[in-house]
Protein backbone atom coordinates (compact mmCIF):
# COMPACT_ATOMS: atom_id res chain seq x y z
CA UNK A 1 0.00 0.00 0.00
CA UNK A 2 1.24 3.50 -0.76
CA UNK A 3 1.81 6.08 1.96
CA UNK A 4 -1.23 8.03 0.65
CA UNK A 5 -3.46 4.95 0.82
CA UNK A 6 -2.29 4.13 4.35
CA UNK A 7 -2.88 7.69 5.53
CA UNK A 8 -6.34 7.80 3.95
CA UNK A 9 -7.31 4.41 5.41
CA UNK A 10 -6.36 5.66 8.89
CA UNK A 11 -7.99 9.10 8.48
CA UNK A 12 -11.08 10.19 10.37
CA UNK A 13 -14.16 11.77 8.70
CA UNK A 14 -14.53 15.48 9.47
CA UNK A 15 -17.70 15.02 11.55
CA UNK A 16 -16.04 12.35 13.72
CA UNK A 17 -12.93 14.51 14.21
CA UNK A 18 -15.12 17.47 15.20
CA UNK A 19 -16.95 15.33 17.74
CA UNK A 20 -13.69 14.04 19.23
CA UNK A 21 -12.29 17.57 19.40
CA UNK A 22 -15.48 19.05 20.86
CA UNK A 23 -16.00 21.61 18.08
CA UNK A 24 -18.27 22.05 15.07
CA UNK A 25 -17.61 20.85 11.54
CA UNK A 26 -17.55 24.50 10.48
CA UNK A 27 -14.78 25.27 12.97
CA UNK A 28 -12.65 22.46 11.54
CA UNK A 29 -13.22 23.74 7.99
CA UNK A 30 -12.01 27.17 9.19
CA UNK A 31 -8.88 25.59 10.65
CA UNK A 32 -8.23 23.66 7.45
CA UNK A 33 -8.44 26.91 5.47
CA UNK A 34 -6.12 28.65 7.97
CA UNK A 35 -3.53 25.86 7.86
CA UNK A 36 -3.84 24.90 11.53
CA UNK A 37 -5.33 21.49 10.67
CA UNK A 38 -4.46 19.16 7.79
CA UNK A 39 -7.13 17.44 5.73
CA UNK A 40 -7.40 15.38 2.56
CA UNK A 41 -10.37 14.94 0.26
CA UNK A 42 -12.32 11.71 0.58
CA UNK A 43 -11.47 9.33 -2.24
CA UNK A 44 -14.37 9.04 -4.67
CA UNK A 45 -16.53 11.37 -2.65
CA UNK A 46 -17.12 14.76 -1.22
CA UNK A 47 -15.90 16.08 2.06
CA UNK A 48 -12.78 15.94 4.17
CA UNK A 49 -10.83 13.30 6.03
CA UNK A 50 -8.58 14.32 8.92
CA UNK A 51 -5.29 12.39 8.95
CA UNK A 52 -5.09 10.49 12.23
CA UNK A 53 -1.60 11.73 13.19
CA UNK A 54 -3.32 14.91 14.41
CA UNK A 55 -5.72 13.19 16.80
CA UNK A 56 -5.66 11.35 20.09
CA UNK A 57 -8.49 9.27 21.53
CA UNK A 58 -9.51 12.30 23.60
CA UNK A 59 -9.18 14.96 20.90
CA UNK A 60 -6.31 16.79 19.28
CA UNK A 61 -2.56 16.43 19.65
CA UNK A 62 -1.49 19.28 21.99
CA UNK A 63 -0.25 22.46 20.26
CA UNK A 64 -1.05 20.99 16.84
CA UNK A 65 -2.34 24.17 15.18
CA UNK A 66 0.63 26.22 16.31
CA UNK A 67 3.12 23.59 15.21
CA UNK A 68 1.53 23.02 11.77
CA UNK A 69 1.78 26.70 10.98
CA UNK A 70 5.52 26.75 11.79
CA UNK A 71 6.50 25.58 8.31
CA UNK A 72 5.52 28.93 6.83
CA UNK A 73 4.74 27.26 3.52
CA UNK A 74 2.41 24.58 2.14
CA UNK A 75 3.45 21.02 3.00
CA UNK A 76 1.53 17.95 1.89
CA UNK A 77 -0.49 15.95 4.37
CA UNK A 78 1.57 12.89 3.44
CA UNK A 79 4.83 14.68 4.32
CA UNK A 80 3.39 15.89 7.63
CA UNK A 81 2.04 12.43 8.44
CA UNK A 82 5.51 10.96 7.88
CA UNK A 83 7.18 13.76 9.90
CA UNK A 84 4.83 13.44 12.88
CA UNK A 85 5.04 9.62 13.05
CA UNK A 86 8.79 9.13 12.55
CA UNK A 87 10.99 8.83 15.68
CA UNK A 88 13.81 11.39 15.82
CA UNK A 89 17.09 11.32 17.71
CA UNK A 90 16.77 15.04 18.51
CA UNK A 91 13.51 14.23 20.34
CA UNK A 92 14.97 11.53 22.56
CA UNK A 93 14.05 8.85 20.03
CA UNK A 94 10.31 9.54 19.93
CA UNK A 95 8.18 10.91 17.12
CA UNK A 96 7.03 14.56 17.11
CA UNK A 97 3.48 13.28 17.73
CA UNK A 98 4.57 11.31 20.80
CA UNK A 99 6.71 14.26 21.96
CA UNK A 100 3.73 16.63 21.94
CA UNK A 101 1.35 14.14 23.54
CA UNK A 102 3.86 13.56 26.35
CA UNK A 103 4.02 17.31 27.06
CA UNK A 104 7.27 18.06 25.23
CA UNK A 105 8.13 21.64 24.29
CA UNK A 106 6.26 22.53 21.07
CA UNK A 107 8.88 25.20 20.26
CA UNK A 108 11.34 22.40 19.47
CA UNK A 109 8.94 20.91 16.90
CA UNK A 110 8.29 24.38 15.47
CA UNK A 111 12.03 24.91 15.08
CA UNK A 112 12.49 21.59 13.29
CA UNK A 113 9.56 22.30 10.94
CA UNK A 114 10.67 25.82 10.13
CA UNK A 115 14.02 24.40 9.03
CA UNK A 116 12.55 21.86 6.62
Residue, then its C-alpha position, 0 to 999 in steps of 0.5 A: x500500500x502506498x503512503x497516501x493509501x495508508x494515511x487515507x485508510x487511517x484518516x477520520x471523517x470530518x464530523x467524527x474529528x469534530x466530535x472528538x475535538x469538541x467543536x463544530x464541523x464549520x470550525x474544523x473547515x475554518x482551521x483547514x483553510x487557515x492551515x492549523x489542521x491538515x485534511x485530505x479529500x475523501x477518495x471518490x466522494x465529497x468532504x474531508x478526512x482528517x489524517x489520524x496523526x493529528x488526533x488522540x483518543x480524547x481529541x487533538x494532539x497538543x499544540x497541533x495548530x501552532x506547530x503546523x503553521x511553523x513551516x511557513x509554507x504549504x506542505x503535503x499531508x503525506x509529508x506531515x504524516x511521515x514527519x509526525x510519526x517518525x521517531x527522531x534522535x533530537x527528540x529523545x528517540x520519539x516521534x514529534x506526535x509522541x513528543x507533543x502528547x507527552x508534554x514536550x516543548x512545542x517550540x522544538x517541533x516548530x524549530x524543526x519544521x521551520x528548518x525543513 
